Amino acid sequence: MEETLTYSETTQEFLDFIKVEKDYRSDALDLLEEGKSRYVTDLKLNFKNSFESDLLSKKEVALLGVALAVNAGNKVLKQFFRDNAAAEGASDAEIAEAVACASLLSANNVLYRFRHFVNKEKYNETPARIKMNIMARPVTGKEFFELISLAVSAVNGCEMCVRSHENSLIELGSKEERIFEAVRLSAVITSVSKVIF
């Protein structure tokens, strides 16, 4: 009979913070524990510090988290951020819009990355034929919808989309510090999604 690895106190604190089931396991966490890696401490601190932003409200952090967790296909983090968003007063429509934004931007990122990589006039002139009506009147507001769009695009590595959404945010009056904070949060959530899933 194989002995079950016991998670360290640090790892257990991290899992408690994310509110996973007591018997939660992941192969990635097992590997970190087996190697007695100090990285879990960094991961835990980076994640917890993401909630202490002067530039993003707790509701905005949670909605960004929903979009990024959906983009990563991460059920554990999606539930965590959905619960946080609801606790911070996000409506069902706002939560749904974060999910919709992640889905829409994933489609746009594939198309516009292709256009950027190939850079042929024919492809650049061909209509995208992807409906984007949600962008016209977002329930979360134009600036925040653009912020989610930028965050998802940064994770998905679409240079054209990142540049376009960053430019839109600046035109809407967003401060560069707020933009950077959203991208930093995206980086942290992406790193956690590789270990907790």
N, C-alpha and C positions, 0 to 999 in steps of 0.2 A: 504494500500500500504506500503510495507516494505521499510524502509529508507536504502540507500546504505551507507556503512561505508566509511568514508573518510580516506585515508591513510595519515600518518604523513609525515612531510617534509623529515625526514630521509629515510623512506620507498620509497617515491617518488623519492628522489635523487638516491637511489639504483636502482630502476626500470629505471630511465633515463639513468644511466650508462650502464645497460644491453640492453638498446634501445628497450624496449617492447612497444607495443601499449599503448596509453594514457588510454584506458579503461581496461587494464590488471588487472585481479583479480586472486588470488589463495586462496583456502580454508585455507591453512597453514598460508599465510600472514594475512588473515582475523583474524585467531585465535590469532596470535601474536599482531595484532593491538588492538583487543578487550581486550586483557590482558595488554595493554600498556607496552609490553615487551621491555626491552632495548637490547634484543638480536639482533634485526635488525641492530643496530649500529655495533656490533661485526661482524656480517655476512658481512656487507658492507665493513668494514675495512679489514677483512681477504681477501675478494675477490679482492678488489682494490690493496692491498699490494702484491698479487700474481703476478701482472704485473711488479713489481719492483724487478727483480731478477738479481743478478750479475752472476748467474750460468746457467741461461736459457735465450736464446734470446726471444724477443717478439713473433717471429715466432714460436719458439719451444713451448712457453706457449700456443699459440693459437692452434697448432696442437695437443698437449697433451689434451687441452680442447675439441677439436672436438672428439677425441677418447673417452674421459671420458664421455662426454655428450651422445654420441651414446651408450656407454656401459650402461648408466643410462636410456636410452630411453627418454631423455629430449629434446624436440623439441626447446624450448626457448633457452637453452644454446647451443644446436648444431648450431642454426642459428647465435647466438652471436659469438661463436668461429670460425665458418666458415667465417663470415664476417671479423673478426679480422685476421684470417690466410691469407685471400686474400689481405687484406690491408697491411700485412707485407711481401707480395711477395711470398706466398706459391702458388705453381702451383696446377692445378686441380688434377694432379697425386699424389702430396704429400697429399692433402686433402683426396683423395680417399684411399690412403694407411693408413692414420690414422683411417678411418672408417673400412677398411679391417682388420687392426691390432686388433681393438676392437672386431670385430666379431670372428676372429680366436682365440684370447686369451680367449674369453668367452667359446668357445668349449673346448679348452685345459684345462682351469681351472676346468670345470665340470669333465672331464675325470681324470685329475691328482689329483684332490681333492678326487675323489672316490678311486683311487688307494692308496692314502696316508691314507685315513680313514680305508679302509678294510685291506690293507697291506697283500695281499695274493700273493704268487709267481705266481700262474696261471694268475691273472689279470695283474701283473707287466710284465709278459713275452708275453702277448697277444699283437700283433701289434695294434697300435692306429687306423690305416687306416684313418687318417685325413690328407688331403693334406695341405702342408705348404710351397709350392714353393715360396710364397711371401717373406719368411724369407731368402732365398738364396741371392737375390740381391735387397734389398729394395731401392726405389728411395730416401728415406730420409737418407740413410746411415745405416750401421749395428749398430753403437752405438746408434743412436737415435731410431731406430726401437726397439732395446732391452730396451731402456728407456721407450718407450710407453708400451711395453709388461710388464715390471715390474710394471708400474703404474696401468694398468688395472688388473693385477694379484693381486696386493695389495688390490685394492678395492674389488675384487671378493673373496678374502680370500683363495687363493691357496698357501699353504706353499711351496710345491714342486716347483711350477712355480716361486714364489718370489725368493727362494734360487737360482734356476737355472739362472734366468735372472740377479740377482744381481752379481752372480759369473761371468757370461759372460761380464757384464759391467766392472767389475774390471779387467778382462783379457784384455779387449779392451782399458784399460787405463783411464776409467772414475774415477773421484774423488768421494769419499764417500759423500762429501758435495753436489755435483751435483745430485747424486742419491737421497739423502735425500730431496733435494729441489723438485724433481719431485714427490716424494711420499707425501710431505707436500701439494703440489698443488693438488694432487689427493684427499686428505682429504678435502681440502677447497671446491673444485668443488662438491664433493659428498655431503657436508653439504648444499651447496646452492641448489643442485638439489632436496632436500627434501622440499624446500620452494618455489622455482621458478620452474615451470614446465608447 
